[in-house]
Amino acid sequence: MNSLIGLAAGETEFVTNNGGGGENELMIDFSSDGGGDGINPNSTYQVGGLGGLDSSNIFQVPGDPTTAPSVGDVAIDTTTSIMDEYAFKVMNQTNSAKDIEVAYDANDEPFPDGTRLFLVAYYPGGSGSSEQEEGLAVGDYTNNNEKAASIIFDDDQQYSASIGSGEEFYVTILVEVGDAATDTDLGGDLTVRAGSHDDFTNADD
């Protein structure tokens, strides 16, 4: 990878580096190899662990004030280290620290009631859990707080830190399906960008 910001899938069948027309983009796909079509209603999926995060903080993701349920309420695995098992990681491949945002733009908005997508990020280089742990949620939250749908690592933002040169952060995915019909589109575009905090989603709010 020669880009400024690199993306790499973890060791899971649901996330690969073979997406896109050139088969070199990160792709998340919950379709079943056994002939199923997508995810089941009233089910929860987790790709990656949440071990190593502050046990209190996961009950506050995606932010304060927290809209119930939190990641901690939904999580299946809070024991396995996120650094050992993750959906994907984001790497700063430059020679200087970078502010990085991860955002998710759903194909269909709003998500069905009770259906939520969480991404939880862990940056080992942060000073204390408040700088190490960030989260986003897509679903009910986005109607009230756009920033809840972004992960932002940024020195200019309180309780956050820029990603150091050559360093990386790890991301775990949680999907709480709720009562969504089997043909509901929960897909979307995941955007990862580096830049000024002024360019990010409501970074000053």
Backbone as CSV, one residue per row, in Angstrom:
resi,resn,N_x,N_y,N_z,CA_x,CA_y,CA_z,C_x,C_y,C_z
1,MET,0.828,-1.190,0.000,0.000,0.000,0.000,0.874,1.255,0.000
2,ASN,0.610,2.155,-0.930,1.401,3.374,-1.029,0.624,4.618,-0.620
3,SER,-0.626,4.463,-0.187,-1.444,5.612,0.183,-1.010,6.176,1.518
4,LEU,-1.446,7.421,1.788,-1.116,8.057,3.066,-1.756,7.311,4.228
5,ILE,-3.013,6.917,4.033,-3.738,6.177,5.050,-4.047,4.786,4.502
6,GLY,-3.624,3.752,5.217,-3.828,2.385,4.769,-4.955,1.717,5.528
7,LEU,-5.655,0.801,4.864,-6.708,-0.006,5.469,-6.354,-1.470,5.270
8,ALA,-6.518,-2.266,6.320,-6.232,-3.693,6.210,-7.279,-4.481,6.967
9,ALA,-7.841,-5.505,6.321,-8.849,-6.350,6.949,-8.214,-7.238,8.005
10,GLY,-8.987,-7.542,9.037,-8.564,-8.528,10.016,-8.779,-9.925,9.469
11,GLU,-8.527,-10.915,10.291,-8.660,-12.302,9.857,-10.091,-12.776,10.092
12,THR,-10.996,-12.354,9.227,-12.401,-12.703,9.333,-12.982,-12.877,7.939
13,GLU,-13.967,-13.748,7.825,-14.596,-13.977,6.516,-15.472,-12.812,6.086
14,PHE,-15.841,-11.941,7.021,-16.784,-10.876,6.709,-16.129,-9.612,6.152
15,VAL,-14.827,-9.465,6.341,-14.128,-8.266,5.874,-12.924,-8.700,5.048
16,THR,-12.796,-8.139,3.833,-11.688,-8.495,2.967,-11.090,-7.234,2.355
17,ASN,-9.926,-7.392,1.748,-9.283,-6.311,1.008,-9.546,-6.421,-0.486
18,ASN,-10.526,-7.241,-0.889,-10.722,-7.571,-2.303,-11.956,-6.921,-2.904
19,GLY,-12.457,-5.848,-2.320,-13.652,-5.195,-2.842,-13.344,-4.213,-3.944
20,GLY,-14.408,-3.615,-4.507,-14.241,-2.600,-5.543,-13.947,-3.203,-6.895
21,GLY,-13.998,-2.347,-7.918,-13.761,-2.806,-9.282,-12.365,-3.346,-9.486
22,GLY,-11.380,-2.755,-8.806,-10.008,-3.225,-8.935,-9.638,-4.270,-7.923
23,GLU,-10.631,-4.722,-7.154,-10.433,-5.735,-6.123,-9.301,-5.367,-5.180
24,ASN,-9.239,-4.084,-4.809,-8.203,-3.649,-3.876,-8.767,-2.658,-2.857
25,GLU,-10.077,-2.782,-2.569,-10.713,-1.928,-1.589,-11.226,-2.755,-0.425
26,LEU,-11.267,-2.130,0.765,-11.832,-2.806,1.921,-13.326,-3.026,1.697
27,MET,-13.803,-4.241,1.927,-15.211,-4.565,1.733,-15.725,-5.347,2.940
28,ILE,-16.896,-4.948,3.441,-17.558,-5.634,4.543,-18.807,-6.293,3.982
29,ASP,-18.942,-7.600,4.157,-20.040,-8.332,3.532,-20.507,-9.435,4.485
30,PHE,-21.767,-9.343,4.928,-22.319,-10.343,5.828,-23.094,-11.433,5.092
31,SER,-23.016,-11.460,3.772,-23.692,-12.518,3.025,-23.108,-13.873,3.395
32,SER,-23.954,-14.870,3.390,-23.532,-16.205,3.800,-22.978,-16.992,2.617
33,ASP,-21.864,-17.711,2.860,-21.328,-18.604,1.835,-22.238,-19.821,1.638
34,GLY,-23.112,-20.061,2.607,-23.977,-21.237,2.532,-25.257,-21.001,1.767
35,GLY,-25.363,-19.877,1.081,-26.541,-19.637,0.266,-27.525,-18.670,0.879
36,GLY,-27.269,-18.195,2.094,-28.149,-17.222,2.714,-27.983,-15.865,2.068
37,ASP,-28.874,-14.955,2.435,-28.855,-13.628,1.822,-28.861,-12.568,2.916
38,GLY,-27.665,-12.170,3.342,-27.566,-11.100,4.314,-27.734,-11.590,5.744
39,ILE,-28.289,-10.726,6.604,-28.367,-10.992,8.023,-29.807,-11.224,8.448
40,ASN,-29.964,-11.908,9.579,-31.286,-12.324,10.028,-31.920,-11.284,10.953
41,PRO,-33.254,-11.128,10.891,-33.934,-10.219,11.822,-33.714,-10.650,13.266
42,ASN,-33.756,-9.667,14.184,-33.641,-9.920,15.625,-32.370,-10.685,15.973
43,SER,-31.280,-10.325,15.310,-29.992,-10.961,15.570,-28.935,-9.887,15.798
44,THR,-27.824,-10.302,16.371,-26.710,-9.399,16.628,-25.433,-10.031,16.088
45,TYR,-24.631,-9.243,15.398,-23.373,-9.708,14.828,-22.235,-8.844,15.370
46,GLN,-21.135,-9.468,15.711,-19.948,-8.737,16.148,-18.744,-9.285,15.408
47,VAL,-17.974,-8.398,14.793,-16.749,-8.778,14.097,-15.589,-8.084,14.799
48,GLY,-14.817,-8.853,15.547,-13.726,-8.307,16.346,-14.080,-8.339,17.823
49,GLY,-13.055,-8.250,18.666,-13.267,-8.245,20.105,-13.380,-6.833,20.650
50,LEU,-13.788,-6.736,21.903,-13.812,-5.445,22.599,-13.027,-5.509,23.902
51,GLY,-12.230,-6.561,24.064,-11.358,-6.656,25.218,-10.222,-5.649,25.113
52,GLY,-9.809,-5.131,26.263,-8.741,-4.126,26.289,-9.275,-2.719,26.389
53,LEU,-10.561,-2.522,26.107,-11.173,-1.215,26.284,-11.578,-1.033,27.738
54,ASP,-11.677,0.214,28.162,-12.144,0.510,29.505,-13.554,-0.043,29.662
55,SER,-13.760,-0.884,30.679,-15.045,-1.575,30.819,-16.193,-0.612,31.071
56,SER,-15.903,0.556,31.612,-16.956,1.559,31.812,-17.233,2.325,30.523
57,ASN,-16.187,2.604,29.760,-16.351,3.417,28.550,-17.235,2.759,27.509
58,ILE,-17.203,1.436,27.400,-18.007,0.801,26.354,-19.497,0.968,26.624
59,PHE,-19.846,1.346,27.840,-21.252,1.627,28.137,-21.594,3.090,27.872
60,GLN,-20.608,3.852,27.337,-20.846,5.239,26.974,-20.700,5.476,25.475
61,VAL,-20.131,4.513,24.753,-20.037,4.640,23.305,-21.443,4.554,22.728
62,PRO,-21.869,5.424,21.819,-21.040,6.278,20.975,-20.806,7.687,21.473
63,GLY,-21.074,7.995,22.721,-20.771,9.341,23.179,-21.614,9.737,24.369
64,ASP,-21.372,10.930,24.845,-22.075,11.440,26.002,-22.825,12.706,25.588
65,PRO,-24.144,12.830,25.730,-24.977,11.824,26.407,-25.201,10.585,25.546
66,THR,-25.270,9.452,26.182,-25.396,8.181,25.475,-26.864,7.842,25.235
67,THR,-27.174,7.449,24.016,-28.503,6.965,23.684,-28.525,5.450,23.843
68,ALA,-29.443,4.950,24.632,-29.516,3.511,24.869,-30.039,2.795,23.621
69,PRO,-29.537,1.604,23.323,-28.504,0.900,24.073,-27.110,1.344,23.651
70,SER,-26.161,1.187,24.548,-24.770,1.482,24.242,-24.106,0.242,23.657
71,VAL,-22.852,0.394,23.233,-22.104,-0.762,22.733,-22.020,-1.849,23.798
72,GLY,-21.795,-1.434,25.050,-21.693,-2.419,26.121,-22.966,-3.215,26.319
73,ASP,-24.117,-2.599,26.044,-25.389,-3.299,26.176,-25.586,-4.339,25.069
74,VAL,-24.989,-4.090,23.916,-25.228,-4.920,22.733,-24.125,-5.956,22.520
75,ALA,-22.918,-5.679,22.993,-21.737,-6.479,22.666,-21.890,-7.946,23.028
76,ILE,-21.314,-8.790,22.179,-21.285,-10.232,22.410,-19.989,-10.631,23.102
77,ASP,-18.873,-10.044,22.667,-17.550,-10.421,23.167,-16.821,-9.177,23.675
78,THR,-16.700,-9.061,24.993,-15.939,-7.962,25.588,-14.651,-8.472,26.231
79,THR,-14.274,-9.704,25.903,-13.089,-10.330,26.499,-11.911,-10.380,25.526
80,THR,-12.161,-10.814,24.287,-11.085,-10.923,23.300,-10.513,-9.553,22.984
81,SER,-9.203,-9.432,23.002,-8.553,-8.143,22.745,-8.847,-7.661,21.331
82,ILE,-9.221,-6.396,21.209,-9.477,-5.804,19.899,-8.202,-5.748,19.060
83,MET,-7.033,-5.765,19.712,-5.778,-5.744,18.971,-5.458,-7.117,18.387
84,ASP,-6.038,-8.164,18.955,-5.833,-9.521,18.443,-6.876,-9.896,17.397
85,GLU,-8.115,-9.469,17.619,-9.197,-9.769,16.679,-9.948,-8.473,16.389
86,TYR,-9.918,-8.041,15.137,-10.556,-6.794,14.730,-11.133,-6.972,13.330
87,ALA,-12.106,-6.117,12.996,-12.681,-6.170,11.650,-11.694,-5.618,10.632
88,PHE,-11.117,-4.451,10.954,-10.079,-3.868,10.108,-9.264,-2.888,10.927
89,LYS,-8.116,-2.498,10.388,-7.296,-1.491,11.042,-6.986,-0.366,10.065
90,VAL,-6.744,0.804,10.617,-6.435,2.001,9.841,-5.012,2.430,10.208
91,MET,-4.172,2.636,9.188,-2.746,2.868,9.418,-2.317,4.229,8.870
92,ASN,-1.600,4.987,9.679,-0.985,6.230,9.220,0.366,5.875,8.612
93,GLN,0.450,5.949,7.285,1.659,5.531,6.580,2.537,6.709,6.178
94,THR,2.349,7.843,6.860,3.155,9.031,6.575,4.218,9.212,7.649
95,ASN,5.044,10.255,7.475,6.095,10.518,8.456,5.705,11.607,9.447
96,SER,4.410,11.872,9.588,3.933,12.857,10.558,2.583,12.420,11.109
97,ALA,2.221,12.961,12.264,0.929,12.644,12.869,-0.210,13.150,11.987
98,LYS,-1.318,12.426,11.970,-2.453,12.797,11.135,-3.753,12.756,11.941
99,ASP,-4.626,13.740,11.673,-5.995,13.692,12.159,-6.784,12.807,11.200
100,ILE,-7.545,11.864,11.741,-8.246,10.893,10.896,-9.699,10.772,11.336
101,GLU,-10.595,10.766,10.344,-12.020,10.542,10.595,-12.477,9.295,9.856
102,VAL,-13.300,8.493,10.516,-13.981,7.360,9.895,-15.477,7.643,9.989
103,ALA,-16.171,7.663,8.851,-17.605,7.955,8.833,-18.323,6.906,7.996
104,TYR,-19.606,6.705,8.301,-20.415,5.727,7.578,-21.644,6.418,7.023
105,ASP,-21.843,6.288,5.721,-22.994,6.880,5.041,-23.882,5.743,4.556
106,ALA,-25.005,5.537,5.227,-25.893,4.421,4.905,-26.588,4.640,3.569
107,ASN,-26.829,3.552,2.835,-27.564,3.635,1.569,-28.986,4.117,1.801
108,ASP,-29.612,3.615,2.857,-30.979,3.992,3.187,-31.015,4.655,4.550
109,GLU,-31.476,5.890,4.604,-31.646,6.616,5.865,-33.106,6.994,6.016
110,PRO,-33.692,6.918,7.198,-33.027,6.401,8.398,-33.023,4.874,8.423
111,PHE,-32.169,4.303,9.273,-32.201,2.867,9.508,-33.555,2.509,10.117
112,PRO,-34.004,1.254,9.951,-35.256,0.832,10.594,-35.164,0.986,12.112
113,ASP,-36.295,1.214,12.767,-36.318,1.341,14.217,-35.695,0.111,14.866
114,GLY,-34.839,0.358,15.850,-34.220,-0.744,16.578,-33.047,-1.391,15.875
115,THR,-32.687,-0.905,14.691,-31.550,-1.449,13.952,-30.393,-0.463,14.029
116,ARG,-29.227,-0.942,14.439,-28.086,-0.054,14.667,-26.797,-0.703,14.191
117,LEU,-25.913,0.113,13.702,-24.561,-0.306,13.330,-23.580,0.467,14.198
118,PHE,-22.716,-0.237,14.906,-21.679,0.386,15.732,-20.303,0.072,15.147
119,LEU,-19.413,1.050,15.147,-17.991,0.817,14.921,-17.254,1.362,16.130
120,VAL,-16.391,0.554,16.715,-15.635,0.943,17.898,-14.155,0.867,17.559
121,ALA,-13.438,1.969,17.817,-12.024,2.047,17.467,-11.160,2.134,18.718
122,TYR,-9.984,1.523,18.634,-9.024,1.554,19.741,-7.658,1.946,19.203
123,TYR,-7.094,3.029,19.765,-5.776,3.528,19.356,-4.807,3.365,20.518
124,PRO,-3.882,2.402,20.454,-2.969,2.146,21.568,-2.095,3.339,21.927
125,GLY,-1.859,4.245,20.967,-0.957,5.369,21.208,-1.574,6.525,21.965
126,GLY,-2.866,6.471,22.255,-3.515,7.547,22.985,-3.096,7.565,24.444
127,SER,-3.225,8.730,25.073,-2.872,8.884,26.480,-4.120,8.657,27.325
128,GLY,-4.279,7.457,27.848,-5.458,7.136,28.637,-6.620,6.729,27.770
129,SER,-7.621,6.103,28.387,-8.718,5.524,27.631,-9.525,6.563,26.866
130,SER,-9.604,7.799,27.363,-10.406,8.813,26.671,-9.837,9.145,25.302
131,GLU,-8.510,9.046,25.134,-7.890,9.294,23.826,-7.768,8.029,22.994
132,GLN,-7.847,6.886,23.625,-7.649,5.625,22.915,-8.923,5.098,22.283
133,GLU,-10.069,5.430,22.839,-11.312,4.776,22.463,-12.297,5.758,21.826
134,GLU,-12.773,5.409,20.634,-13.752,6.220,19.916,-14.808,5.283,19.332
135,GLY,-15.994,5.800,19.083,-17.033,4.961,18.510,-17.996,5.749,17.659
136,LEU,-18.644,5.058,16.741,-19.709,5.668,15.954,-20.914,4.739,15.971
137,ALA,-22.060,5.298,15.708,-23.284,4.503,15.604,-24.133,5.053,14.478
138,VAL,-24.717,4.168,13.699,-25.658,4.549,12.650,-26.997,3.936,13.018
139,GLY,-28.026,4.745,13.033,-29.349,4.287,13.439,-30.081,5.438,14.089
140,ASP,-30.717,5.191,15.217,-31.490,6.213,15.907,-30.651,7.441,16.256
141,TYR,-29.366,7.231,16.529,-28.489,8.292,17.000,-28.335,9.417,15.980
142,THR,-28.259,9.072,14.712,-27.930,10.075,13.700,-29.018,11.129,13.563
143,ASN,-30.212,10.841,14.055,-31.268,11.843,14.008,-31.016,12.974,14.999
144,ASN,-30.196,12.709,16.011,-29.964,13.681,17.070,-28.561,14.271,17.062
145,ASN,-27.588,13.537,16.573,-26.202,13.967,16.693,-25.381,13.374,15.551
146,GLU,-25.078,14.204,14.549,-24.323,13.702,13.391,-22.950,13.178,13.790
147,LYS,-22.344,13.781,14.811,-21.010,13.357,15.196,-21.003,11.939,15.759
148,ALA,-22.159,11.469,16.238,-22.237,10.095,16.715,-21.975,9.102,15.593
149,ALA,-22.103,9.552,14.340,-21.875,8.671,13.193,-20.458,8.810,12.650
150,SER,-19.542,9.327,13.465,-18.144,9.460,13.044,-17.208,9.049,14.170
151,ILE,-16.080,8.465,13.779,-14.935,8.274,14.675,-13.925,9.342,14.306
152,ILE,-13.485,10.135,15.268,-12.523,11.204,14.984,-11.352,11.113,15.949
153,PHE,-10.160,10.944,15.401,-8.920,11.032,16.172,-8.238,12.340,15.778
154,ASP,-8.127,13.266,16.741,-7.762,14.642,16.402,-7.253,15.354,17.654
155,ASP,-6.029,15.890,17.607,-5.456,16.584,18.761,-6.245,17.823,19.161
156,ASP,-6.947,18.434,18.207,-7.682,19.669,18.496,-9.015,19.406,19.189
157,GLN,-9.399,18.157,19.279,-10.671,17.802,19.890,-10.427,17.256,21.292
158,GLN,-11.269,17.637,22.234,-11.131,17.152,23.599,-11.312,15.644,23.658
159,TYR,-10.537,14.994,24.503,-10.603,13.543,24.704,-10.276,12.765,23.437
160,SER,-9.335,13.269,22.653,-8.955,12.602,21.419,-7.483,12.855,21.144
161,ALA,-6.936,12.172,20.159,-5.521,12.329,19.816,-5.313,12.023,18.346
162,SER,-4.388,12.743,17.706,-4.003,12.424,16.332,-3.277,11.083,16.305
163,ILE,-3.299,10.431,15.146,-2.632,9.135,14.992,-1.181,9.383,14.592
164,GLY,-0.255,8.882,15.401,1.160,9.123,15.178,1.679,8.486,13.903
165,SER,2.816,8.995,13.440,3.459,8.455,12.247,3.746,6.966,12.406
166,GLY,3.335,6.178,11.419,3.584,4.744,11.450,2.708,3.972,12.414
167,GLU,1.748,4.657,13.048,0.895,3.977,14.025,-0.465,3.636,13.417
168,GLU,-1.267,2.879,14.146,-2.526,2.381,13.614,-3.566,2.270,14.711
169,PHE,-4.834,2.229,14.297,-5.887,1.922,15.253,-6.765,0.806,14.703
170,TYR,-7.448,0.130,15.620,-8.183,-1.089,15.313,-9.677,-0.842,15.459
171,VAL,-10.480,-1.483,14.595,-11.917,-1.240,14.583,-12.684,-2.558,14.655
172,THR,-13.643,-2.607,15.581,-14.573,-3.729,15.700,-15.958,-3.270,15.250
173,ILE,-16.709,-4.159,14.603,-18.038,-3.847,14.080,-19.098,-4.615,14.866
174,LEU,-20.174,-3.929,15.208,-21.346,-4.540,15.830,-22.580,-4.167,15.017
175,VAL,-23.428,-5.129,14.719,-24.695,-4.860,14.049,-25.811,-5.451,14.894
176,GLU,-26.743,-4.604,15.326,-27.949,-5.057,16.013,-29.100,-4.898,15.027
177,VAL,-29.646,-6.011,14.544,-30.560,-5.967,13.408,-31.962,-5.522,13.801
178,GLY,-32.469,-5.929,14.949,-33.829,-5.543,15.323,-34.864,-6.225,14.441
179,ASP,-35.969,-5.524,14.180,-37.088,-6.116,13.441,-37.029,-5.847,11.940
180,ALA,-35.879,-5.464,11.428,-35.769,-5.144,10.002,-36.148,-6.342,9.141
181,ALA,-36.842,-6.075,8.044,-37.200,-7.134,7.108,-35.950,-7.709,6.455
182,THR,-36.042,-8.940,5.980,-34.871,-9.614,5.424,-34.311,-8.911,4.195
183,ASP,-35.146,-8.138,3.480,-34.664,-7.467,2.277,-34.225,-6.022,2.553
184,THR,-34.118,-5.631,3.832,-33.702,-4.278,4.180,-32.244,-4.063,3.813
185,ASP,-31.937,-2.911,3.224,-30.574,-2.574,2.837,-29.890,-1.862,4.006
186,LEU,-28.930,-2.544,4.642,-28.147,-1.940,5.713,-26.765,-1.540,5.217
187,GLY,-26.574,-1.595,3.915,-25.275,-1.276,3.337,-25.012,0.214,3.290
188,GLY,-23.789,0.554,2.930,-23.410,1.952,2.824,-21.949,2.090,2.484
189,ASP,-21.459,3.327,2.522,-20.066,3.616,2.204,-19.321,4.025,3.470
190,LEU,-18.197,3.389,3.686,-17.310,3.725,4.791,-16.234,4.655,4.251
191,THR,-16.130,5.847,4.834,-15.153,6.835,4.373,-14.098,7.058,5.446
192,VAL,-12.837,6.946,5.065,-11.720,7.217,5.968,-10.902,8.326,5.352
193,ARG,-10.701,9.406,6.093,-9.942,10.519,5.529,-9.070,11.172,6.580
194,ALA,-7.988,11.770,6.114,-7.081,12.542,6.962,-7.189,14.003,6.564
195,GLY,-7.097,14.891,7.539,-7.196,16.313,7.220,-7.332,17.156,8.457
196,SER,-7.798,18.363,8.285,-8.023,19.291,9.387,-9.316,18.941,10.094
197,HIS,-9.363,19.204,11.412,-10.594,18.926,12.147,-11.752,19.766,11.618
198,ASP,-11.458,20.877,10.963,-12.520,21.709,10.399,-13.251,21.008,9.256
199,ASP,-12.592,20.003,8.669,-13.196,19.262,7.555,-14.071,18.114,8.041
200,PHE,-13.963,17.778,9.320,-14.627,16.598,9.834,-16.074,16.889,10.248
201,THR,-16.815,15.825,10.509,-18.234,15.940,10.824,-18.453,16.560,12.197
202,ASN,-18.949,17.804,12.229,-19.277,18.458,13.487,-18.166,18.328,14.531
203,ALA,-16.927,18.450,14.096,-15.797,18.212,15.008,-15.746,19.238,16.129
204,ASP,-16.344,20.392,15.947,-16.297,21.423,16.982,-17.551,21.431,17.847
205,ASP,-18.517,20.539,17.580,-19.753,20.533,18.354,-19.575,19.766,19.645
